[in-house]
Amino acid sequence: VYLLFQALRQISQRTISTASRRQLENRVPENQKLFQEDNGLPVHLKGGAKDSLLYRSTAGLALFGTMYTLYYLLVSSMPKKPN
C-alpha cells in the first residue's frame, strides 16, 4: 500500500512539474482603458453585447422568480375547497 501511494505521488508530481505552460498575453491595460472610459455606460454594461445579454437575462429571471413567488404565495393563502 505504501509503495502504491509513493508511486502515485511521484506520478502526480512529475505531471504537474513537467506540464508546459502556455504564455498568455497581459490584457489588463486594455481592460483598464475600456472600463475607465467615460462613455456614459454603467460599469456592468461596458463589456459590450455579452454583458448586456447577461444583464437582461438575469433581470428577466429575477422578475420571473418574483412573479412566480407572489403567485404561489397568493395560491397558498387561499383556503382549500372542501370535497
All heavy atoms as an XYZ file, in Angstrom:
665
protein
N       0.834     -1.185      0.000
C       0.000      0.000      0.000
C       0.882      1.252      0.000
O       0.616      2.198     -0.716
C      -0.952     -0.004      1.222
C      -1.741      1.270      1.300
C      -1.861     -1.199      1.173
N       1.954      1.234      0.787
C       2.857      2.379      0.851
C       3.506      2.627     -0.508
O       3.621      3.776     -0.946
C       3.919      2.147      1.924
C       4.959      3.243      1.967
C       4.649      4.486      2.482
C       6.237      3.036      1.452
C       5.579      5.502      2.506
C       7.179      4.039      1.461
C       6.847      5.266      2.004
O       7.767      6.270      2.016
N       3.896      1.541     -1.183
C       4.530      1.690     -2.493
C       3.560      2.268     -3.518
O       3.954      3.051     -4.384
C       5.072      0.340     -2.971
C       6.269     -0.213     -2.187
C       6.629     -1.598     -2.683
C       7.450      0.731     -2.294
N       2.291      1.885     -3.407
C       1.281      2.415     -4.320
C       1.138      3.926     -4.141
O       1.124      4.680     -5.108
C      -0.060      1.726     -4.082
C      -1.233      2.233     -4.912
C      -0.999      1.947     -6.384
C      -2.514      1.600     -4.442
N       1.037      4.375     -2.877
C       0.915      5.811     -2.622
C       2.164      6.567     -3.062
O       2.087      7.662     -3.605
C       0.644      6.078     -1.137
C      -0.769      5.784     -0.735
C      -1.041      4.891      0.284
C      -1.829      6.392     -1.382
C      -2.340      4.619      0.659
C      -3.133      6.125     -1.017
C      -3.395      5.240      0.008
N       3.309      5.968     -2.855
C       4.557      6.612     -3.258
C       4.614      6.734     -4.789
O       5.006      7.772     -5.324
C       5.760      5.819     -2.750
C       7.069      6.527     -2.959
C       8.219      5.754     -2.316
O       8.047      4.642     -1.840
N       9.396      6.363     -2.326
N       4.173      5.695     -5.497
C       4.165      5.736     -6.959
C       3.173      6.782     -7.462
O       3.473      7.546     -8.391
C       3.808      4.362     -7.512
N       1.999      6.846     -6.856
C       1.009      7.845     -7.260
C       1.510      9.262     -7.003
O       1.324     10.163     -7.817
C      -0.309      7.624     -6.520
C      -1.140      6.436     -6.983
C      -2.342      6.238     -6.078
C      -1.584      6.618     -8.420
N       2.181      9.465     -5.879
C       2.721     10.786     -5.558
C       3.780     11.189     -6.571
O       3.825     12.312     -7.051
C       3.309     10.783     -4.152
C       3.751     12.154     -3.682
C       4.312     12.039     -2.302
N       5.525     11.215     -2.372
C       6.687     11.579     -1.861
N       6.801     12.698     -1.212
N       7.746     10.812     -1.972
N       4.622     10.234     -6.947
C       5.691     10.513     -7.895
C       5.120     10.848     -9.273
O       5.559     11.793     -9.935
C       6.630      9.311     -7.975
C       7.925      9.591     -8.683
C       8.854      8.384     -8.595
O       8.400      7.249     -8.427
N      10.139      8.627     -8.716
N       4.098     10.105     -9.693
C       3.475     10.356    -10.989
C       2.808     11.726    -11.003
O       2.939     12.493    -11.957
C       2.455      9.245    -11.330
C       3.194      7.942    -11.638
C       1.572      9.654    -12.503
C       2.276      6.752    -11.758
N       2.078     12.057     -9.922
C       1.384     13.348     -9.890
C       2.372     14.509     -9.872
O       2.149     15.531    -10.513
C       0.450     13.435     -8.685
O       1.206     13.457     -7.491
N       3.473     14.392     -9.177
C       4.471     15.452     -9.152
C       5.114     15.616    -10.529
O       5.360     16.724    -10.982
C       5.553     15.165     -8.115
C       5.099     15.413     -6.702
C       6.181     15.052     -5.699
O       7.157     14.383     -6.032
N       5.978     15.477     -4.468
N       5.370     14.518    -11.182
C       6.021     14.570    -12.489
C       5.112     15.262    -13.508
O       5.550     16.097    -14.281
C       6.374     13.157    -12.954
C       7.207     13.163    -14.219
C       7.640     11.770    -14.645
N       8.308     11.054    -13.572
C       8.059      9.784    -13.259
N       7.165      9.104    -13.935
N       8.700      9.193    -12.285
N       3.800     14.912    -13.502
C       2.908     15.500    -14.491
C       2.690     16.980    -14.225
O       2.526     17.754    -15.157
C       1.555     14.778    -14.529
O       0.995     14.806    -13.227
C       1.696     13.361    -15.014
N       2.689     17.383    -12.971
C       2.486     18.797    -12.666
C       3.735     19.604    -13.004
O       3.658     20.665    -13.610
C       2.107     18.985    -11.179
C       0.701     18.438    -10.944
C       2.178     20.449    -10.778
C       0.304     18.381     -9.499
N       4.882     19.098    -12.643
C       6.095     19.892    -12.814
C       6.569     19.960    -14.261
O       7.212     20.924    -14.643
C       7.217     19.328    -11.944
O       7.565     18.036    -12.380
N       6.230     18.981    -15.081
C       6.719     18.991    -16.461
C       5.674     19.478    -17.454
O       5.902     19.434    -18.643
C       7.197     17.584    -16.880
O       6.096     16.694    -16.784
C       8.347     17.128    -16.026
N       4.504     19.902    -16.947
C       3.466     20.390    -17.855
C       3.929     21.696    -18.482
O       4.462     22.565    -17.824
C       2.160     20.606    -17.093
N       3.747     21.788    -19.792
C       4.172     23.012    -20.471
C       3.171     24.112    -20.165
O       1.963     23.903    -20.204
C       4.256     22.787    -21.978
O       2.979     22.502    -22.479
N       3.673     25.273    -19.863
C       2.816     26.399    -19.547
C       2.682     27.291    -20.765
O       3.670     27.682    -21.366
C       3.391     27.200    -18.386
C       3.392     26.412    -17.115
C       3.858     27.262    -15.990
N       3.897     26.455    -14.776
C       4.053     26.974    -13.590
N       4.224     28.253    -13.443
N       4.060     26.199    -12.538
N       1.455     27.567    -21.088
C       1.196     28.439    -22.215
C       1.247     29.883    -21.733
O       0.596     30.241    -20.767
C      -0.184     28.126    -22.784
C      -0.377     28.603    -24.198
C      -1.684     28.140    -24.738
N      -2.725     28.974    -24.130
C      -4.008     28.753    -24.254
N      -4.423     27.715    -24.908
N      -4.894     29.552    -23.697
N       2.008     30.693    -22.396
C       2.122     32.091    -22.013
C       0.922     32.871    -22.554
O       0.642     32.841    -23.739
C       3.418     32.691    -22.552
C       4.665     32.113    -21.944
C       4.773     32.419    -20.460
O       4.389     33.487    -20.009
N       5.283     31.470    -19.707
N       0.228     33.559    -21.664
C      -0.902     34.383    -22.063
C      -0.471     35.838    -22.054
O       0.291     36.261    -21.190
C      -2.067     34.194    -21.092
C      -2.649     32.795    -21.006
C      -3.706     32.724    -19.919
C      -3.247     32.388    -22.335
N      -0.979     36.578    -23.012
C      -0.619     37.992    -23.055
C      -1.392     38.748    -21.975
O      -2.515     38.400    -21.631
C      -0.893     38.587    -24.421
C      -2.355     38.715    -24.772
C      -2.567     39.422    -26.088
O      -2.504     40.653    -26.115
O      -2.793     38.707    -27.070
N      -0.771     39.778    -21.447
C      -1.376     40.573    -20.405
C      -2.342     41.573    -21.030
O      -1.942     42.502    -21.719
C      -0.278     41.310    -19.628
C      -0.833     42.059    -18.456
O      -2.003     41.928    -18.118
N       0.001     42.866    -17.826
N      -3.646     41.357    -20.789
C      -4.657     42.237    -21.373
C      -5.245     43.188    -20.339
O      -6.262     43.831    -20.590
C      -5.753     41.402    -22.004
C      -5.271     40.613    -23.212
C      -6.376     40.086    -24.075
N      -7.564     39.692    -23.354
C      -8.095     38.481    -23.361
N      -7.529     37.538    -24.061
N      -9.182     38.207    -22.694
N      -4.628     43.273    -19.174
C      -5.141     44.148    -18.122
C      -5.150     45.614    -18.557
O      -6.155     46.307    -18.355
C      -4.344     43.948    -16.808
C      -4.732     44.984    -15.771
C      -4.577     42.553    -16.267
N      -4.077     46.145    -19.178
C      -4.134     47.558    -19.589
C      -5.274     47.867    -20.568
O      -5.907     48.914    -20.476
C      -2.777     47.799    -20.248
C      -1.875     46.777    -19.662
C      -2.752     45.591    -19.407
N      -5.554     46.927    -21.489
C      -6.675     47.121    -22.417
C      -8.000     47.204    -21.664
O      -8.832     48.063    -21.937
C      -6.756     45.961    -23.404
C      -5.598     45.809    -24.339
C      -5.685     44.497    -25.106
O      -6.796     43.933    -25.237
O      -4.631     44.035    -25.573
N      -8.180     46.286    -20.723
C      -9.425     46.266    -19.960
C      -9.547     47.491    -19.062
O     -10.646     48.015    -18.886
C      -9.527     44.990    -19.128
C      -9.785     43.775    -19.981
O     -10.366     43.884    -21.054
N      -9.364     42.613    -19.525
N      -8.434     47.953    -18.492
C      -8.484     49.160    -17.678
C      -8.931     50.351    -18.517
O      -9.751     51.154    -18.092
C      -7.110     49.453    -17.065
C      -6.777     48.579    -15.894
C      -5.386     48.849    -15.367
O      -4.509     49.305    -16.090
N      -5.183     48.555    -14.088
N      -8.378     50.444    -19.718
C      -8.745     51.548    -20.613
C     -10.230     51.476    -20.961
O     -10.934     52.490    -20.961
C      -7.899     51.463    -21.887
C      -7.744     52.783    -22.595
C      -6.905     52.640    -23.842
C      -5.469     52.316    -23.487
N      -4.589     52.248    -24.657
N     -10.725     50.266    -21.232
C     -12.130     50.078    -21.601
C     -13.065     50.460    -20.454
O     -14.037     51.183    -20.650
C     -12.364     48.614    -22.002
C     -13.814     48.199    -22.237
C     -14.315     48.802    -23.542
C     -13.928     46.696    -22.263
N     -12.752     49.999    -19.247
C     -13.658     50.215    -18.125
C     -13.541     51.610    -17.521
O     -14.448     52.062    -16.841
C     -13.456     49.131    -17.061
C     -14.063     47.819    -17.450
C     -13.289     46.822    -18.000
C     -15.413     47.593    -17.300
C     -13.843     45.614    -18.382
C     -15.988     46.397    -17.676
C     -15.202     45.403    -18.218
N     -12.444     52.309    -17.752
C     -12.298     53.665    -17.227
C     -12.759     54.727    -18.218
O     -12.827     55.900    -17.892
C     -10.837     53.916    -16.837
C     -10.422     53.124    -15.622
C      -8.952     53.275    -15.313
O      -8.212     53.919    -16.035
N      -8.519     52.662    -14.218
N     -13.088     54.318    -19.427
C     -13.552     55.250    -20.451
C     -14.876     55.886    -20.025
O     -15.772     55.205    -19.538
C     -13.738     54.482    -21.767
C     -14.143     55.313    -22.942
C     -14.284     54.464    -24.186
O     -13.480     53.525    -24.368
O     -15.218     54.722    -24.959
N     -14.986     57.194    -20.197
C     -16.201     57.901    -19.809
C     -17.150     57.961    -21.002
O     -17.140     58.903    -21.787
C     -15.861     59.312    -19.324
C     -17.068     60.013    -18.745
O     -18.044     59.329    -18.380
O     -17.056     61.262    -18.668
N     -17.986     56.923    -21.157
C     -18.919     56.876    -22.282
C     -20.373     56.834    -21.826
O     -21.261     56.537    -22.609
C     -18.603     55.682    -23.192
C     -18.615     54.370    -22.467
O     -18.953     54.303    -21.296
N     -18.237     53.309    -23.157
N     -20.619     57.108    -20.558
C     -21.985     57.173    -20.057
C     -22.610     55.835    -19.726
O     -23.747     55.786    -19.266
N     -21.910     54.743    -19.955
C     -22.455     53.417    -19.638
C     -22.103     53.025    -18.209
O     -21.007     53.337    -17.732
C     -21.875     52.360    -20.578
C     -22.360     52.355    -22.009
C     -21.583     51.323    -22.821
C     -23.828     52.054    -22.080
N     -23.008     52.332    -17.531
C     -22.634     51.792    -16.213
C     -21.577     50.703    -16.378
O     -21.471     50.071    -17.434
C     -23.939     51.221    -15.665
C     -24.875     51.147    -16.801
C     -24.380     52.041    -17.874
N     -20.809     50.479    -15.336
C     -19.663     49.575    -15.445
C     -20.083     48.142    -15.783
O     -19.360     47.418    -16.451
C     -18.801     49.629    -14.166
C     -19.503     48.942    -13.005
C     -17.441     49.017    -14.395
N     -21.287     47.737    -15.369
C     -21.708     46.359    -15.644
C     -22.139     46.154    -17.094
O     -22.431     45.032    -17.489
C     -22.816     45.927    -14.676
C     -24.057     46.755    -14.742
N     -24.198     47.916    -14.028
C     -25.196     46.599    -15.441
C     -25.385     48.430    -14.262
N     -26.011     47.649    -15.130
N     -22.178     47.218    -17.904
C     -22.530     47.078    -19.317
C     -21.399     47.472    -20.252
O     -21.574     47.458    -21.470
C     -23.770     47.927    -19.631
C     -25.059     47.503    -18.938
C     -26.170     48.474    -19.264
C     -25.445     46.102    -19.324
N     -20.250     47.821    -19.722
C     -19.147     48.286    -20.563
C     -18.478     47.172    -21.349
O     -17.689     47.436    -22.243
C     -18.102     49.022    -19.722
C     -18.556     50.392    -19.320
C     -17.447     51.213    -18.757
C     -17.942     52.604    -18.454
N     -16.879     53.522    -18.115
N     -18.774     45.916    -21.041
C     -18.162     44.798    -21.744
C     -18.756     44.527    -23.111
O     -18.263     43.688    -23.843
N     -19.850     45.187    -23.450
C     -20.444     45.023    -24.767
C     -21.717     44.201    -24.759
O     -22.446     44.139    -23.764
N     -21.989     43.548    -25.894
C     -23.244     42.817    -26.089
C     -23.369     41.636    -25.131
O     -24.471     41.325    -24.659
C     -23.341     42.332    -27.528
N     -22.253     40.995    -24.826
C     -22.299     39.846    -23.913
C     -22.752     40.281    -22.521
O     -23.584     39.618    -21.895
C     -20.912     39.212    -23.865
C     -20.841     37.903    -23.140
C     -19.494     37.259    -23.382
C     -18.843     36.932    -22.085
N     -17.544     36.305    -22.216
N     -22.225     41.411    -22.047
C     -22.634     41.919    -20.743
C     -24.095     42.336    -20.748
O     -24.824     42.106    -19.782
C     -21.769     43.104    -20.335
C     -20.427     42.692    -19.782
O     -20.232     41.490    -19.543
O     -19.571     43.579    -19.581
N     -24.530     42.949    -21.840
C     -25.915     43.382    -21.942
C     -26.867     42.181    -21.919
O     -27.887     42.203    -21.231
C     -26.105     44.176    -23.229
O     -27.428     44.607    -23.354
N     -26.507     41.137    -22.660
C     -27.329     39.925    -22.676
C     -27.382     39.270    -21.302
O     -28.453     38.862    -20.831
C     -26.781     38.938    -23.715
C     -27.512     37.615    -23.838
C     -28.910     37.836    -24.404
C     -26.739     36.664    -24.723
N     -26.252     39.202    -20.645
C     -26.197     38.616    -19.306
C     -27.028     39.435    -18.317
O     -27.771     38.880    -17.508
C     -24.747     38.521    -18.839
C     -24.493     37.835    -17.510
C     -24.939     36.382    -17.569
C     -23.015     37.900    -17.171
N     -26.937     40.753    -18.408
C     -27.698     41.635    -17.520
C     -29.202     41.466    -17.748
O     -29.966     41.320    -16.801
C     -27.288     43.089    -17.759
C     -28.136     44.082    -17.009
C     -28.004     44.242    -15.638
C     -29.082     44.852    -17.677
C     -28.787     45.144    -14.950
C     -29.866     45.760    -16.995
C     -29.716     45.901    -15.632
O     -30.497     46.789    -14.946
N     -29.609     41.473    -19.011
C     -31.042     41.362    -19.312
C     -31.604     39.993    -18.930
O     -32.723     39.890    -18.435
C     -31.294     41.637    -20.791
C     -31.130     43.094    -21.149
C     -31.211     43.306    -22.650
N     -30.755     44.620    -23.005
C     -31.568     45.587    -23.399
N     -32.857     45.366    -23.492
N     -31.076     46.764    -23.707
N     -30.841     38.933    -19.158
C     -31.336     37.600    -18.781
C     -31.409     37.463    -17.262
O     -32.355     36.870    -16.741
C     -30.471     36.508    -19.402
O     -29.152     36.589    -18.929
N     -30.464     38.035    -16.545
C     -30.508     37.992    -15.086
C     -31.703     38.777    -14.559
O     -32.416     38.316    -13.655
C     -29.205     38.560    -14.492
O     -28.102     37.797    -14.998
C     -29.205     38.483    -12.986
N     -31.931     39.959    -15.118
C     -33.075     40.768    -14.699
C     -34.384     40.043    -15.021
O     -35.324     40.049    -14.214
C     -33.034     42.128    -15.380
N     -34.460     39.407    -16.187
C     -35.660     38.659    -16.561
C     -35.916     37.475    -15.636
O     -37.057     37.241    -15.223
N     -34.870     36.752    -15.308
C     -35.027     35.620    -14.383
C     -35.438     36.083    -12.994
O     -36.262     35.443    -12.331
C     -33.727     34.816    -14.302
C     -33.455     33.876    -15.464
C     -32.039     33.312    -15.367
C     -34.470     32.757    -15.481
N     -34.891     37.205    -12.552
C     -35.268     37.745    -11.248
C     -36.733     38.166    -11.241
O     -37.467     37.899    -10.277
C     -34.368     38.924    -10.883
N     -37.179     38.805    -12.316
C     -38.580     39.216    -12.423
C     -39.494     37.994    -12.466
O     -40.524     37.954    -11.776
C     -38.780     40.071    -13.674
C     -40.188     40.602    -13.892
C     -40.578     41.550    -12.772
C     -40.274     41.295    -15.234
N     -39.110     36.998    -13.256
C     -39.905     35.764    -13.331
C     -39.988     35.090    -11.962
O     -41.060     34.662    -11.534
C     -39.291     34.804    -14.354
C     -39.945     33.455    -14.373
C     -41.198     33.291    -14.948
C     -39.328     32.361    -13.802
C     -41.819     32.048    -14.965
C     -39.939     31.118    -13.807
C     -41.189     30.965    -14.386
N     -38.872     35.005    -11.263
C     -38.861     34.381     -9.937
C     -39.717     35.128     -8.938
O     -40.418     34.523     -8.125
N     -39.689     36.452     -9.012
C     -40.517     37.260     -8.111
C     -41.991     37.038     -8.390
O     -42.793     36.842     -7.461
C     -40.165     38.754     -8.266
O     -38.774     38.927     -7.995
C     -40.986     39.619     -7.330
N     -42.371     37.046     -9.661
C     -43.774     36.834    -10.022
C     -44.241     35.420     -9.636
O     -45.349     35.248     -9.132
C     -43.981     37.068    -11.516
C     -43.651     38.481    -11.947
S     -44.471     39.720    -10.965
C     -45.846     40.057    -11.994
N     -43.390     34.445     -9.861
C     -43.708     33.057     -9.515
C     -43.910     32.920     -8.006
O     -44.850     32.271     -7.541
C     -42.549     32.182     -9.996
C     -42.790     30.701     -9.988
C     -43.681     30.115    -10.859
C     -42.087     29.870     -9.119
C     -43.885     28.745    -10.872
C     -42.275     28.505     -9.114
C     -43.180     27.946     -9.990
O     -43.372     26.606     -9.996
N     -43.048     33.569     -7.234
C     -43.170     33.526     -5.774
C     -44.458     34.192     -5.316
O     -45.171     33.650     -4.458
C     -41.955     34.223     -5.126
O     -40.772     33.577     -5.564
C     -42.030     34.194     -3.622
N     -44.761     35.356     -5.864
C     -46.000     36.055     -5.484
C     -47.235     35.241     -5.851
O     -48.203     35.182     -5.082
C     -46.044     37.430     -6.136
C     -45.029     38.445     -5.605
C     -45.089     39.734     -6.417
C     -45.248     38.715     -4.137
N     -47.212     34.600     -7.011
C     -48.335     33.749     -7.416
C     -48.547     32.613     -6.416
O     -49.672     32.361     -5.982
C     -48.085     33.197     -8.822
C     -49.062     32.125     -9.230
C     -50.365     32.443     -9.589
C     -48.687     30.789     -9.251
C     -51.269     31.466     -9.952
C     -49.582     29.796     -9.605
C     -50.873     30.134     -9.957
O     -51.765     29.160    -10.299
N     -47.475     31.931     -6.042
C     -47.640     30.812     -5.121
C     -47.968     31.266     -3.708
O     -48.652     30.555     -2.971
C     -46.420     29.889     -5.149
C     -46.641     28.798     -6.171
C     -46.144     28.907     -7.445
C     -47.425     27.702     -5.864
C     -46.389     27.949     -8.395
C     -47.682     26.724     -6.804
C     -47.165     26.856     -8.068
O     -47.434     25.900     -9.017
N     -47.551     32.456     -3.315
C     -47.996     32.996     -2.026
C     -49.500     33.259     -2.060
O     -50.213     32.979     -1.090
C     -47.243     34.282     -1.699
C     -45.842     34.116     -1.144
C     -45.149     35.467     -1.057
C     -45.880     33.459      0.220
N     -49.983     33.797     -3.178
C     -51.416     34.036     -3.325
C     -52.192     32.722     -3.314
O     -53.205     32.596     -2.614
C     -51.684     34.795     -4.626
C     -53.140     35.100     -4.932
C     -53.676     36.139     -3.953
C     -53.291     35.580     -6.360
N     -51.729     31.730     -4.060
C     -52.411     30.434     -4.133
C     -52.412     29.751     -2.761
O     -53.428     29.203     -2.334
C     -51.737     29.526     -5.191
C     -52.208     28.088     -5.075
C     -52.014     30.064     -6.581
N     -51.302     29.822     -2.059
C     -51.243     29.134     -0.761
C     -52.016     29.873      0.327
O     -52.362     29.287      1.354
C     -49.784     28.941     -0.333
O     -49.173     30.189     -0.139
N     -52.337     31.134      0.117
C     -53.110     31.866      1.121
C     -54.616     31.647      0.966
O     -55.381     31.991      1.859
C     -52.802     33.361      1.043
O     -53.289     33.907     -0.160
N     -55.040     31.086     -0.162
C     -56.460     30.820     -0.368
C     -56.863     29.564      0.385
O     -56.114     28.585      0.395
C     -56.750     30.610     -1.871
C     -56.391     31.761     -2.743
S     -57.636     33.020     -2.601
C     -56.986     34.213     -3.735
N     -58.039     29.563      0.991
C     -58.491     28.354      1.678
C     -58.832     27.251      0.671
O     -59.301     27.529     -0.434
C     -59.727     28.795      2.454
C     -60.164     30.067      1.810
C     -58.961     30.666      1.142
N     -58.560     26.032      1.063
C     -58.867     24.898      0.172
C     -60.366     24.637      0.182
O     -61.040     24.771      1.183
C     -58.135     23.654      0.659
C     -56.649     23.828      0.704
C     -56.010     22.682     -0.009
C     -54.509     22.864      0.170
N     -53.795     22.844     -1.029
N     -60.884     24.237     -0.988
C     -62.318     23.939     -1.097
C     -62.568     22.535     -0.540
O     -61.850     21.584     -0.869
C     -62.745     23.994     -2.558
C     -62.651     25.378     -3.150
C     -63.072     25.361     -4.603
C     -62.898     26.746     -5.171
N     -63.175     26.796     -6.593
N     -63.570     22.382      0.272
C     -63.876     21.026      0.791
C     -64.481     20.161     -0.311
O     -65.236     20.644     -1.145
C     -64.868     21.275      1.911
C     -65.473     22.613      1.612
C     -64.442     23.396      0.836
N     -64.147     18.877     -0.301
C     -64.665     17.964     -1.333
C     -65.950     17.338     -0.896
O     -66.272     16.902      0.067
C     -63.644     16.875     -1.643
C     -62.468     17.480     -2.413
O     -62.633     18.510     -3.062
N     -61.315     16.858     -2.334
